């Protein structure tokens, strides 16, 4: 059974940094893709960043140059380093894994950026 467990959210001032972690069950190298989505109140869930099995990465325009997604295959963990955080980054962040072309989700972790 696929399980994704996020950690690292919290409260940070604007301009600050946070690193989110997502520990996955099994070898993440077998996943088609892993990524981070976020959902702010009264908004739809949106892609933040993802890393494909081959290592290529994709980012939402709103976070390019500020966020970096990476993975540690040995630890079966994916990270999202978030720098220069803004108020509009406030949301619940969800880890996503695509395994055998099925989407799996973590429970979410709250990120709140205060101005």
Secondary structure by P-SEA (a helix, b strand, c coil): cbbbbbcbbbbbcccbbbbbbbbbccccccccccbbbbbcccccccccccccccbbbbbcccccccbbbbbcccccbbbbbbcccccccccbbbbbbbcccbbbbccbbbbbbcc
